[in-house]
Amino acid sequence: MGFLNDKSLKKLRRIAGDGDAAAVPDLSGTRYTLLDFLARGGMGAVYVAEDHTLQRKVALKILEAENTRGTFAERLVREAQVLAKLEHPGIVPVHDAGTLADGRVFYAMKFVEGARLDKFLAGVSSLSERLRLFLRVCEAVSFAHSRGILHRDLKPANVMVGAFGEVLVMDWGLAKTLQGGARGSANSLEGETLFVPSQKSSQENESTLATAVTDDGVVMGTPGYMSPEQASGLSTTLDARSDIFSLGKVLEYIVSESSNGESAIPPRALRAIGEKAAASNIEKRYQKVSELAEDLSRFLNGQPVSAYRENLLERGQRFYKRYQAAILLILIYLLMRVLFILYPHR
């Protein structure tokens, strides 16, 4: 194992539970030295490590010791393979994968320094800035769908905002591959597996729901962000619209949480966009992430959106807001002309 000072080793053992040194992964024979603990999930834990070959920090997701047997190793490898297919600026890249000397499967990924979206928003009061962050999330999810991959656990806690403003969709542990693209048939999900409940880490405030319900398997996701069809346990019927439901809930969170923690009332058109994305009826949702992103972009640009039918007054208000500067200049010009006519220069 790479060198650890006493303070770091005590911290790792304390997190592992009751000072159990066996829970600390053995990185001997690898290019990595363990530095710190980040988080724990259902199958394994994430650590910060130093990559001596490339001289950089990386995040290592490592299978728990008790999960080395059975299908857990296959699932972690599958997760790494999914990420490896998704080469996009908004998705954390995988650098390496393998098996440690103690038999645990691992993969190395980019170490993201920044804040979770739900924490980052506390310092963002501008609604337009918040919505542009959300559009970056949509770009990453849309790309994944174009590769036939569903995320299935989209929520603010699974989005990171880096120190330089980069937006990354994280935690693809529940991702599924579709046959034939993002809109699959009832039997479109490959390699359907049963999932176990995630263990709640000290850094995770949101609970994860796991309930045995049908022959399809176990419901897995986050309450409040799962689509009705995902919560029903019929996972073989899921398609891109299930992720769109989750995006709708993320959008509702983004626009309702103000910087001081008080709820804000979003414009009707914006509320309609969120409601359409998160509609209980799957056929009434946006059918593609690009449609959701387009409506949101139109809202930001002061244009009408497909999710909301304006009345005449609202249309006039939107038009005025969009062209306010030009309208005021024209009104000032007309006023000056009237004054010139009424009070001609003598």
N, C-alpha and C positions, 0 to 999 in steps of 0.2 A: 504494500500500500504506500502511496506517496506520503511525504512528510506532512503531519498535522501538528500544530502547536496544541498544548494541553487545553487551552480555552476552547478552541474549535472542536477538539475531540470530545470534550465534555458536553458541548452543545449538541453535537450530533448524537451522542449516546442518550442524552436526556430526551431529545425528540423521538429517538427510536423506541424509547420506553424502558423505564426501570434500569437504565445504565447497561442495557444489553449490547455489548460490543459486536456481537454477531450480526446485528441489524445494520451496522455500518458497512457499506459495500467495499469489497476488496478490489482496488484498482491496480494491483501489482501486475506487471507485464503489459500495461497499456501506456499510452502516451499522455495519460491524464493524472492529475493530482487533485484530490478532493479538497475543496475550500470551504463550502458552506452548504446548508440545507435550505431549500426554497419552499417546497410544498409536498403534500402527500395526497395521493388519489386512491382509486379503487384497486389498481393492480400494482402500483409502485410509487416511488417518490422521485422528486426532481431536486438535483443538487447543482451547485455551481462548482466547476472544475477548471483547472488550468490545462490547456492543450500545449504541451511543451514543443511539439513539432512545429506548430504554426504560431506559437507564442501569443495566445489569446485566451480569453475566458469563454467557456461554453456552458450550456445547460445540459446536464445528463439526466435523462429519464431512465430509471433503473428499476427492474422488477423487484418486488419484495422477496426476501429469502423464502418465505413460506409458499410463494407462488411459482417457484421454479418448475414444478411438475404440472402436468395437465396442459390445458389449452391457453393458459395465461401468456406463456412465452410467444405462442403463435399470434395472439392478439396484439401484443406489443410490437412484434415485427410487422404485422399488418398495418398498424398505425404509422410506423416509420415509413413503410412503403407508400402509403397514401400521401404523406407529406412530401415524399420524394417526387411524386408526380405533379405536385402543385408548386411549380416554380413561378412565384408571383411576388412582387414587392410587399403585398399585404398579407403574406403567409410566411410564418417562420420557417426558414430552410433547415433541412437535415444535413449534417456534415458527415456522420459516421454511424455505424451500428455494429453490434457484435455480442459476444458472450464473455463475461468476466471470469476470472480464475475461480470464483466461488460458485459459478454456474448460473449467475443471473444474466438475463438478456438486458441489453441497454441500447439506447441510441443517443447520439449527441446532436444538439441543435444550437442555433444562434442564441446567445445569451442576451435577452432584451432588457435593457435598463430603461426604466420608465415607470408608468403608473397604469393600473387597471382603469378602464374607461369610467367605471362608476366612481372611482376616486378622482380621476383627472377632471371630470365635469364640475367638481366643486369650485374650480378656479376659472371656469368658462361661463361668463354671464351672457354672451352674445348668442342669440338663438341661431343666427345664420352660421356662425362658426361651429356650433354644435351639429347643425344639420350637415355641414360639409364634412365633419368627422364621420358622420353616419354614412354619407355617400362613399367614403373610402372603404368602409366595411362592406357596403353593397358591392363594390368593385371586386373585392377578394372573394366574396361568396358567389358572385356571378361567374367568376373565373372557375371556381371549383365545380359549379354546376355544368359549365361547358366541358369539363373533363369527366362528367358523370359521377360526381362525388357530392354527397350530402354531409353537412356538418352534424346536425341533429342535437346540438347543445349550444346554440347561439344565445348569448346573454351578455350584459355589460361586463361581467367579471371575466369573460373569456375574450376580451378585446384589450390589447395593450397599446398605449400611446407612448412612443419613445421620446428620448430627450430632445430629438431634433424634429419632432412632429410626425414621425412615421406612425402609421396605424397598422397593427398586426392582429389578425384573427388567430387566436390560440386554441389549444386543447382540442385536438381532432381525435380524441380517444373513442368517441362514439360515431365517427365518420363511417359511412357506408358507400360502397361502389354500386352504381346502377348499370344495368345492361341497356345499351341503346340510348344513352344520353340522360339528360336530367329528367325528362318526363318518361318514366318507365311504366311497364305493365304491372299487373298484380304480383308477378313473380320476378320482379326486376332486381331485387336486392341479392347480391352475391354473398356467400359465406355468412349467412345469418347466424348469429351466436347469441347465447344467453349472457346477460351482463349481471354482475353483482353490484350491490350498493357501494358507492364511493365512501371512503372513510372521510370524516369531516376534519380538515386540517385547521390549525390555529389561524391561518390566513384566509380562510374561506368562510364568509358569512352567509352564503346562500346554500340551502339544503338541496340535496339531489334525491329524487324520488325513484325508488325501485320496488316494484310490486309485481308478483307473479299473477298474471291475469288470463292468458290464453295459451293455446298450443304454439302460437308464433314465438313466444319467449317471455322475456321480462321487460316491463316498461322501464325505460331509463331516460332520464332527462331532468330538467329543472322545472318544478312547479311554477306556473305563471308564465313560462316561456314555451312550453311544449304545445304543439298543435293538438286539437282534439283527437285526430287520428293516431298520432303518436302515443298519446296518453291511453288510448284504448287498447294498446298492445298489438294492433294489426300492423306491425312494422314492415311486412312484405308489400304493403300497398303504398308506402310513402314515396313521394316524389319531391321535386323542388319546392312545391307549394307549402310543404311542411316547414322548410327553412324560412320561407317568406312569412309565414305566421310568426315565427320567432323574431324575425326582423321587425315586423310590425310592433311587437311588444317592446323590443329594444327602442324603437322610434318613440313610442309612447313614453317610455322611461326618460329618454333624452330630452324631450320637449316639456315634460312636466316637472322635472327636477331642476329648480333654479339654484343659482350659486349659493344662496343663503339657506337652502333646505326647504323653502316654502314652495308650495305648488303654484305654477303659473297656468293661465288659461290660454292655450294656443289658438290661433285663428281657426275658423271653421274649416277652411280648405285643408289645413294641415291635419286637423283632427280626422277629417274624412279620409285622408291618405293612410293614416295609422289604422283606422277602423277597417278600411278595405283590405289592407295587408293582413290584418289579424282577424278576418271574418271567420266565424265558426264554420260556415258553409265553404268548403274548399273551392267550389266553382265560382264563388263571388270574390275570391281574392285576386290579386294580380297573379297572372299565370307565369310570369318570368320576373326575376329580380330586376332586369333592365327596365321593365315597365314601371316598377316602383321607383327606381332611381330617376327615370325620366319625369315622372309626375313631381317628384321632390325638387328636381332641377328647375322645372317650370314654375313651381311655387317660389323658389328663391329668386327667379328672374322676373317675378311679378306677372306671370302668365297664367291663364286658366288651367286647371288640372282636370284630368278625366274622372277623378273620384268624387268631384263635387260640382253640382250645377248651381251657378250663381244666379241671384236675382238681379234685376236691373240696377238697383242701388249699390249692391256689392260690386258689380262690374264697374260702375262709375268710380267707386272708392278705390278699387284696385288700379284702374287706369290713372287716376289722379296720383296715387302713391308712386306708381312706376315712372310717371313723367312729370313729377311735381315741379322740378326745377324749370323745365321748359314751359310748363303752363303758367307758372308765376312770372316768368320773363315776358310771356305774351300778354298777360293781364296788365303788367306794369306798362308795357309799350302802348296797349290800347288806352289805358288810363291817361297816359301822357298825351296821346293824340286827342282825346276828348277834352282834356284841359287846354290844350293848344287851340282847339276850335272854339271853346267857350270863352277863353280869355286870350284872344290874339295879342301878339306883341305890338305895342304902340310906340 
